[in-house]
Amino acid sequence: MNISRENIDSLNAILTVSIEQNDYEAKVTEVLKNYRKKANMPGFRPGMVPAGLIKKMYGKTALAEEVNKILSNSLNDYIHAENLNILGEPLPNEEKQPKIDWDTQTDYSFVYDIGIAPEINVVLNEQTTMPYYSILASDEMVSKQLDAYAGRLGTNEVVETVEDKDTVRGNFVQLDEEGNELEGGIKTEKVVIAVDLMKDEEVKSSFIGKMAGDVLVFDPVKTYDNKHEVGHMLNISHEEAENLSGNFSFSIIEVLRFQKAELNQDLFNQIYGEESGISSEEEFKARIATELEENFVYSSDYKFSLDSHDALVKEIQFDLPEAFLKRWIKVTNEKMTDEQIESDFDSFMLDLKWQLIKDRIVKDNELKITEEDVRALAKETAMAQFRQYGLNNVSDEHLENYANHMLKNEDERRKLVTRKQEEVIVAAIKSKVMLDVKEITYDEFNKMLEK
């Protein structure tokens, strides 16, 4: 077996793979022997089918399979040994590939085209200035987050009279047409209903000012205009709810009003833990602002990655084997028409150029990511999700378990690895270039992304 290379130019080459009989003969013979041992044909005892018949039946298939294995392995080995940075995959040469006759030939020649990635130079130093947008947390955002924390840790307090935002706990009793308790009717105790969710304004108004011990009569289906919701409220089946009509009495047991948690030490400790050392409203707000701005770093880095992409792709000019790449896209995406390839090709080329630039940055800076890096990112992602629900004081053991669950999912793992790779590359660029830091509000930042 022999491989020769003909360089067409710096981006295109032809590989010719020559395979001789002694490269495959022993393996084909071994394969046919195995076929013979397993063959079960009428008129012959198992394993006693004539070798000539086996060769006639399976020889060509075995030959083609073994030659193709040698071809594939030798191409891969050669590309690796020669340290060729190829684009896509080798493609059979449409003009120089000789015809193959599996019946008569003993030696074979295969001709492949390859596209070669250009050598590029990525210079990252303080001579290059790039904008970096530092997003600030506004007083309004801090106040909203503070209010959200107070709401999540709030409680329902018993009050004397009903107001429009209150909930009321009471007992339902189904009535007949005369307004008396319906014999065998529905009775449901200690049901909590929300006054502000009532659709019937007349019924809603009738609740205002009422107190424990008062009794109101109304049609729950008409009041809430949702039979599914009423069925759930009365703890009856979907079928019963569909056929429900008429009035119920509702006896008020207690009136409940939601009270947000007070802004005090207890709230500080529940949100951030006693070890946080937060002991005042000012410190609490400052911690919230810091937390918000830390979360904004992901957005800032995302914008920086977009700006880096645009700047470096524009600055670093190099050619690519376009004709080869179009052909490779066509071969690997058979459903794409020539028109679609032409239409999408510029975007494909930009993505490929950016990928080659990133590959160069990774190589020049010896960037690597470890399993520990990916696991740490999984824990960060988990913590960010918990924070969305107001949970800031999550144990490391709980985060570890959540991260393990994420990493067992192949799709999640792949996303985390890709994200970590991007983070490492962005961090390398940030560390090399001169950053023109611009402080900006969150609204200004979002408007800028919309452009």
Phi and psi in degrees as a GROMACS rama.xvg file:
@    title "Ramachandran Plot"
@    xaxis  label "Phi"
@    yaxis  label "Psi"
@TYPE xy
-143.777  143.793  ASN-2
-125.547  130.063  ILE-3
-120.765  152.318  SER-4
-123.996  133.963  ARG-5
-116.241  113.902  GLU-6
-81.7068  115.389  ASN-7
-75.6534  -47.322  ILE-8
-156.661  -167.531  ASP-9
-70.2136  -14.0162  SER-10
-114.956  -10.1955  LEU-11
-134.036  141.57  ASN-12
-148.632  161.767  ALA-13
-119.06  128.833  ILE-14
-106.713  129.264  LEU-15
-114.574  120.29  THR-16
-106.008  119.855  VAL-17
-106.93  123.414  SER-18
-119.218  123.85  ILE-19
-101.879  168.403  GLU-20
-59.6196  -39.253  GLN-21
-71.0047  -10.1912  ASN-22
-75.0903  -30.6385  ASP-23
-122.486  -15.4537  TYR-24
-58.1734  -47.081  GLU-25
-63.3364  -40.6117  ALA-26
-67.9415  -41.4903  LYS-27
-63.5593  -41.7376  VAL-28
-60.4866  -42.2128  THR-29
-64.6396  -40.8692  GLU-30
-63.1365  -44.1573  VAL-31
-65.9704  -35.3862  LEU-32
-61.5563  -40.7001  LYS-33
-65.85  -39.61  ASN-34
-58.6615  -43.3747  TYR-35
-64.7575  -39.6183  ARG-36
-62.9515  -33.371  LYS-37
-96.0186  -10.7907  LYS-38
-64.8692  136.769  ALA-39
-131.118  95.5526  ASN-40
-121.845  143.916  MET-41
-57.5303  135.108  PRO-42
93.9155  -6.80567  GLY-43
-132.276  142.893  PHE-44
-70.3706  151.535  ARG-45
-53.1377  129.529  PRO-46
82.0181  0.181395  GLY-47
-114.158  16.1042  MET-48
-66.8753  134.657  VAL-49
-55.6627  137.492  PRO-50
-58.5732  -36.9577  ALA-51
-63.1188  -38.3978  GLY-52
-68.257  -41.2136  LEU-53
-60.4221  -43.5388  ILE-54
-64.5824  -39.5847  LYS-55
-64.1848  -37.764  LYS-56
-79.6055  -40.5739  MET-57
-119.748  -4.45569  TYR-58
-59.4961  -46.6484  GLY-59
-65.1975  -41.6389  LYS-60
-64.2261  -45.7831  THR-61
-61.6043  -41.3099  ALA-62
-61.6339  -49.5837  LEU-63
-61.5551  -41.3168  ALA-64
-64.2313  -44.0544  GLU-65
-69.3398  -39.5089  GLU-66
-64.2388  -41.1448  VAL-67
-67.4054  -34.2298  ASN-68
-64.361  -46.0943  LYS-69
-61.5258  -42.0739  ILE-70
-60.9572  -49.2613  LEU-71
-63.4347  -46.6103  SER-72
-65.862  -39.7078  ASN-73
-68.8875  -38.2533  SER-74
-61.4478  -48.479  LEU-75
-62.0389  -42.8718  ASN-76
-64.571  -40.6096  ASP-77
-66.243  -45.767  TYR-78
-60.4726  -40.6404  ILE-79
-68.8468  -44.8488  HIS-80
-64.7872  -37.646  ALA-81
-85.3944  -1.76415  GLU-82
55.7361  44.4853  ASN-83
-84.1902  124.469  LEU-84
-92.705  84.8982  ASN-85
-87.7331  157.614  ILE-86
-104.74  133.514  LEU-87
67.0423  -135.466  GLY-88
-135.989  156.979  GLU-89
-58.9046  139.402  PRO-90
-118.897  138.487  LEU-91
-56.9742  132.649  PRO-92
-69.6826  125.495  ASN-93
-77.4514  -15.805  GLU-94
-107.483  -38.2412  GLU-95
-97.766  -7.09275  LYS-96
-70.8207  115.87  GLN-97
-70.8251  155.34  PRO-98
-68.6675  145.541  LYS-99
-106.99  126.742  ILE-100
-115.227  101.881  ASP-101
-70.8873  -13.3306  TRP-102
-83.8964  -34.8822  ASP-103
-113.715  -27.5953  THR-104
-77.5934  150.574  GLN-105
-119.213  -25.167  THR-106
-114.668  145.132  ASP-107
-132.646  149.287  TYR-108
-130.404  131.665  SER-109
-125.954  131.641  PHE-110
-116.031  127.393  VAL-111
-126.821  143.95  TYR-112
-93.5455  141.17  ASP-113
-130.599  145.631  ILE-114
-103.024  132.945  GLY-115
-110.914  131.904  ILE-116
-69.0504  138.453  ALA-117
-74.215  156.06  PRO-118
-77.9332  122.889  GLU-119
-122.601  157.284  ILE-120
-121.188  118.131  ASN-121
-107.758  110.858  VAL-122
-98.8992  116.389  VAL-123
-121.74  109.645  LEU-124
-153.598  -176.322  ASN-125
-71.6762  -5.72975  GLU-126
-71.8189  -18.8421  GLN-127
-100.551  125.266  THR-128
-110.058  131.073  THR-129
-130.562  142.219  MET-130
-72.5105  144.975  PRO-131
-136.456  123.76  TYR-132
-98.3445  113.858  TYR-133
-94.1585  114.699  SER-134
-87.9131  127.071  ILE-135
-95.7467  146.223  LEU-136
-87.6054  119.793  ALA-137
-77.1276  162.626  SER-138
-59.5353  -35.7852  ASP-139
-64.9194  -41.4188  GLU-140
-65.8002  -41.0893  MET-141
-62.8131  -42.8476  VAL-142
-64.1193  -39.5714  SER-143
-65.1735  -40.6747  LYS-144
-68.1347  -40.8395  GLN-145
-60.3572  -44.4874  LEU-146
-63.5325  -37.5338  ASP-147
-65.0351  -42.3855  ALA-148
-61.8354  -43.6557  TYR-149
-64.1562  -35.6106  ALA-150
-69.865  -41.3862  GLY-151
-64.629  -30.8253  ARG-152
-103.114  14.6076  LEU-153
-75.4224  171.549  GLY-154
-136.839  157.906  THR-155
-87.9163  124.061  ASN-156
-109.444  142.496  GLU-157
-75.3392  128.764  VAL-158
-125.169  173.674  VAL-159
-82.698  -49.016  GLU-160
-123.413  156.374  THR-161
-79.9379  134.102  VAL-162
-118.534  171.316  GLU-163
-66.493  -18.7111  ASP-164
-101.954  5.74775  LYS-165
-82.7471  164.819  ASP-166
-113.154  152.756  THR-167
-128.591  132.508  VAL-168
-101.626  133.455  ARG-169
-168.244  -175.03  GLY-170
-113.636  132.354  ASN-171
-95.9795  139.121  PHE-172
-136.46  125.86  VAL-173
-73.7164  138.834  GLN-174
-111.986  155.088  LEU-175
-87.6721  -173.22  ASP-176
-67.5781  -24.5709  GLU-177
-85.6595  -3.40664  GLU-178
90.2075  11.7821  GLY-179
-98.525  163.238  ASN-180
-59.8225  127.459  GLU-181
-75.0816  124.842  LEU-182
-64.9602  125.726  GLU-183
74.6363  11.7059  GLY-184
-79.0902  -175.71  GLY-185
-81.1335  133.122  ILE-186
-130.244  125.967  LYS-187
-134.134  125.572  THR-188
-102.699  152.614  GLU-189
54.0192  46.5373  LYS-190
-87.0537  134.76  VAL-191
-101.276  122.931  VAL-192
-121.903  147.973  ILE-193
-99.6364  123.756  ALA-194
-66.1214  -40.8033  VAL-195
-72.1267  -11.4504  ASP-196
-89.8256  -4.91944  LEU-197
-68.8734  133.385  MET-198
-86.8183  -28.8116  LYS-199
-82.4108  110.142  ASP-200
-65.6454  -31.9367  GLU-201
-66.4656  -44.6542  GLU-202
-65.4757  -42.8788  VAL-203
-57.2585  -44.189  LYS-204
-64.6533  -33.166  SER-205
-67.2174  -22.4177  SER-206
-78.639  -26.8495  PHE-207
-63.3118  128.291  ILE-208
89.9855  -10.3286  GLY-209
-73.5258  162.778  LYS-210
-141.832  175.097  MET-211
-54.0449  135.454  ALA-212
99.6531  -22.276  GLY-213
-73.202  150.866  ASP-214
-123.727  131.263  VAL-215
-120.531  150.006  LEU-216
-120.155  125.486  VAL-217
-160.271  165.237  PHE-218
-93.6734  109.754  ASP-219
-64.265  -33.1195  PRO-220
-65.3775  -45.4512  VAL-221
-66.8764  -36.9359  LYS-222
-66.3642  -42.8168  THR-223
-102.473  -14.1397  TYR-224
52.7064  38.8019  ASP-225
-157.929  99.6486  ASN-226
-64.3854  -33.3983  LYS-227
-63.8947  -44.285  HIS-228
-64.8449  -41.0731  GLU-229
-65.6968  -40.0823  VAL-230
-59.9361  -42.4076  GLY-231
-65.6328  -40.7154  HIS-232
-65.1581  -39.4578  MET-233
-91.1501  -0.275053  LEU-234
59.3393  47.41  ASN-235
-121.671  167.589  ILE-236
-72.431  164.666  SER-237
-61.9075  -39.7206  HIS-238
-65.4948  -41.3836  GLU-239
-63.8616  -39.4027  GLU-240
-65.3356  -36.3368  ALA-241
-63.45  -31.2946  GLU-242
-98.8884  4.76086  ASN-243
-75.7134  139.244  LEU-244
-158.655  164.146  SER-245
95.7155  176.613  GLY-246
-89.4187  155.725  ASN-247
-127.106  153.12  PHE-248
-93.7273  145.391  SER-249
-128.68  113.154  PHE-250
-96.1597  119.13  SER-251
-75.063  125.724  ILE-252
-92.8643  -47.3175  ILE-253
-156.458  156.41  GLU-254
-108.945  129.242  VAL-255
-116.803  134.237  LEU-256
-125.228  129.335  ARG-257
-75.9074  128.616  PHE-258
-118.961  123.8  GLN-259
-65.8288  151.325  LYS-260
-62.5472  142.931  ALA-261
-72.0787  150.486  GLU-262
-81.6222  85.8293  LEU-263
-142.793  -175.637  ASN-264
-60.6267  -34.287  GLN-265
-62.6952  -41.7189  ASP-266
-65.1438  -44.9093  LEU-267
-56.5302  -44.598  PHE-268
-69.121  -38.1427  ASN-269
-66.5778  -34.8961  GLN-270
-80.0179  -47.2173  ILE-271
-116.121  -4.71331  TYR-272
89.2489  151.32  GLY-273
-63.3464  -31.6001  GLU-274
-71.6394  -7.95922  GLU-275
-66.8967  -27.0041  SER-276
79.0672  5.45421  GLY-277
-74.2842  125.963  ILE-278
-133.906  7.29388  SER-279
-146.733  162.312  SER-280
-62.2821  -38.592  GLU-281
-62.8484  -42.86  GLU-282
-67.0589  -36.9651  GLU-283
-63.9603  -46.1566  PHE-284
-64.4843  -39.0075  LYS-285
-63.8643  -39.1998  ALA-286
-65.7974  -40.4277  ARG-287
-62.3872  -44.2848  ILE-288
-61.1169  -44.729  ALA-289
-61.1342  -43.1924  THR-290
-63.0056  -43.7784  GLU-291
-62.0968  -44.9388  LEU-292
-68.3277  -32.2467  GLU-293
-64.085  -39.303  GLU-294
-67.0092  -30.8108  ASN-295
-71.252  -17.451  PHE-296
-58.1024  -36.4057  VAL-297
-60.4702  -41.7781  TYR-298
-67.8599  -40.9745  SER-299
-62.4501  -43.4149  SER-300
-67.3625  -34.9065  ASP-301
-62.6987  -45.7263  TYR-302
-64.376  -39.0823  LYS-303
-63.7431  -38.1878  PHE-304
-64.9491  -37.5552  SER-305
-65.051  -44.4945  LEU-306
-66.8498  -38.1254  ASP-307
-64.0981  -43.4971  SER-308
-54.9422  -52.73  HIS-309
-62.848  -44.3519  ASP-310
-66.9387  -46.4195  ALA-311
-73.3506  -37.9766  LEU-312
-64.8436  -35.4078  VAL-313
-73.5818  -38.7554  LYS-314
-76.9107  -41.0174  GLU-315
-93.8695  103.516  ILE-316
-98.0029  131.654  GLN-317
-158.24  157.288  PHE-318
-93.2072  158.241  ASP-319
-133.313  155.237  LEU-320
-74.9817  80.8985  PRO-321
-61.7743  -45.4404  GLU-322
-60.523  -43.7507  ALA-323
-61.8654  -44.4668  PHE-324
-65.0569  -39.0322  LEU-325
-62.4341  -41.4052  LYS-326
-66.4175  -40.7154  ARG-327
-63.6255  -42.1277  TRP-328
-59.8036  -42.4349  ILE-329
-63.4334  -42.3698  LYS-330
-68.0248  -39.7526  VAL-331
-89.0711  -8.60047  THR-332
-133.081  74.1871  ASN-333
-60.3655  -26.8155  GLU-334
-79.1941  -13.2395  LYS-335
-77.2513  133.629  MET-336
-83.256  164.769  THR-337
-59.9954  -36.0119  ASP-338
-65.1032  -41.2658  GLU-339
-65.8847  -40.1801  GLN-340
-61.9558  -44.8121  ILE-341
-63.7978  -40.2422  GLU-342
-66.0752  -37.8185  SER-343
-95.0716  -2.98592  ASP-344
-67.5668  -37.2968  PHE-345
-62.1589  -42.0241  ASP-346
-65.2453  -40.5594  SER-347
-60.8908  -42.6413  PHE-348
-65.266  -39.4507  MET-349
-63.5661  -44.1543  LEU-350
-62.8036  -41.6013  ASP-351
-66.4185  -42.3976  LEU-352
-61.2322  -42.2853  LYS-353
-65.1989  -38.5325  TRP-354
-63.8574  -40.5657  GLN-355
-67.1324  -36.4915  LEU-356
-65.3991  -43.6378  ILE-357
-63.4949  -40.6928  LYS-358
-59.6775  -38.992  ASP-359
-66.3883  -41.0722  ARG-360
-63.1486  -42.8464  ILE-361
-60.7656  -44.9583  VAL-362
-68.4731  -46.0016  LYS-363
-63.5149  -34.8119  ASP-364
-101.972  5.83509  ASN-365
50.4926  48.3733  GLU-366
-79.422  136.243  LEU-367
-142.544  154.613  LYS-368
-123.838  144.917  ILE-369
-111.946  170.836  THR-370
-61.0272  -34.524  GLU-371
-65.6063  -37.5072  GLU-372
-61.8055  -45.2365  ASP-373
-66.3063  -40.5447  VAL-374
-65.0958  -41.0626  ARG-375
-62.2043  -39.7986  ALA-376
-66.0965  -38.8576  LEU-377
-60.189  -41.1186  ALA-378
-68.3076  -39.0211  LYS-379
-61.8065  -43.3072  GLU-380
-63.1445  -41.8839  THR-381
-62.4123  -43.6243  ALA-382
-63.2038  -39.4158  MET-383
-63.1287  -37.4714  ALA-384
-67.8748  -40.88  GLN-385
-64.0943  -37.5524  PHE-386
-63.4283  -30.5933  ARG-387
-61.0383  -24.4109  GLN-388
-103.666  15.3593  TYR-389
79.1469  14.8003  GLY-390
-101.337  102.321  LEU-391
-105.374  -22.0671  ASN-392
-103.1  67.2306  ASN-393
-100.004  133.34  VAL-394
-67.2492  152.275  SER-395
-63.6969  -34.0874  ASP-396
-63.2074  -41.7836  GLU-397
-66.2395  -41.1305  HIS-398
-63.755  -39.9286  LEU-399
-62.4651  -43.9544  GLU-400
-64.3854  -40.29  ASN-401
-66.3535  -40.4146  TYR-402
-64.2071  -40.5715  ALA-403
-59.6754  -41.1322  ASN-404
-63.0252  -41.9204  HIS-405
-65.0486  -42.6005  MET-406
-72.5757  -18.5354  LEU-407
-75.3495  -21.2294  LYS-408
-85.2968  117.502  ASN-409
-60.3736  -40.0016  GLU-410
-64.2759  -44.0157  ASP-411
-63.6345  -43.7334  GLU-412
-59.4399  -45.6762  ARG-413
-60.2469  -42.328  ARG-414
-64.1137  -41.6675  LYS-415
-65.7104  -41.5299  LEU-416
-62.6578  -46.2894  VAL-417
-61.3165  -43.8326  THR-418
-63.4563  -40.9904  ARG-419
-66.6775  -39.1941  LYS-420
-59.9151  -44.3082  GLN-421
-63.9081  -41.8997  GLU-422
-60.1516  -43.4713  GLU-423
-64.6427  -41.1984  VAL-424
-66.6078  -45.8353  ILE-425
-60.2591  -41.8487  VAL-426
-62.7604  -38.4362  ALA-427
-65.004  -43.325  ALA-428
-63.5768  -44.1976  ILE-429
-59.813  -37.261  LYS-430
-74.4948  -18.3195  SER-431
-97.6745  -39.1335  LYS-432
-90.8207  169.962  VAL-433
-85.9559  123.137  MET-434
-92.9408  127.373  LEU-435
-95.4935  89.2661  ASP-436
-75.215  126.625  VAL-437
-122.469  118.141  LYS-438
-78.0322  137.617  GLU-439
-150.223  149.069  ILE-440
-79.1611  163.129  THR-441
-63.0957  -40.2743  TYR-442
-65.2513  -41.8561  ASP-443
-63.4068  -38.8066  GLU-444
-63.5131  -45.3712  PHE-445
-65.4088  -37.8481  ASN-446
-63.9971  -37.2714  LYS-447
-65.7119  -38.1242  MET-448
-68.8331  -25.8005  LEU-449
-72.9146  -19.146  GLU-450
